[in-house]
C-alpha cells in the first residue's frame, strides 16, 4: 500500500464506517436508557425526552465531523504532492 491515493481511500472508508457505527451505538444506548427511564418514572417523560434529544444531537455530530475530515482528505490531501 505504498500508493498514497489507495491509502487515502482506505482511510476515508475507515473514518466513515467507524463514525457511523459509533453514532449508531451511542444513539441506541441513549434511547435504550430513555425507554428504561420512562418505564420506571412515567411522569418524568418530558424531561427525559428532552435530554435524550440533546444527547442524540451531540452523538450525531461524530459522523458530521468524520465527514469534514473525509472532505479534507479528498480535496486538500496533505499526503499527496
PELIN-V156997 format. One record per residue. N is the residue number from 1. SS is DSSP state (H for helix, E for strand, - for the rest). OMEGA is omega in whole degrees, 0 to 359 (* if undefined). Layout:
# PELIN-V156997
<<N:SS:OMEGA> <N:SS:OMEGA>>
This chain:
# PELIN-V156997
<<1:-:182> <2:-:179> <3:-:183> <4:H:179> <5:H:178> <6:H:178> <7:H:178> <8:H:179> <9:H:178> <10:H:179> <11:H:178> <12:H:180> <13:H:181> <14:H:181> <15:H:182> <16:H:181> <17:H:180> <18:H:179> <19:H:181> <20:H:180> <21:H:178> <22:H:179> <23:H:178> <24:H:179> <25:H:180> <26:H:178> <27:H:180> <28:H:178> <29:H:181> <30:H:183> <31:H:174> <32:H:177> <33:H:175> <34:H:179> <35:H:178> <36:H:180> <37:H:180> <38:H:179> <39:H:179> <40:H:185> <41:-:185> <42:H:182> <43:H:178> <44:H:185> <45:H:184> <46:H:179> <47:H:179> <48:H:180> <49:H:178> <50:H:179> <51:H:179> <52:H:178> <53:H:178> <54:H:178> <55:H:179> <56:H:177> <57:H:178> <58:H:179> <59:H:180> <60:-:176> <61:H:179> <62:H:178> <63:H:178> <64:H:177> <65:H:176> <66:H:178> <67:H:177> <68:H:178> <69:H:179> <70:H:178> <71:H:175> <72:H:179> <73:H:180> <74:H:190> <75:H:181> <76:-:186> <77:-:180> <78:-:183> <79:-:178> <80:-:181> <81:-:*>>
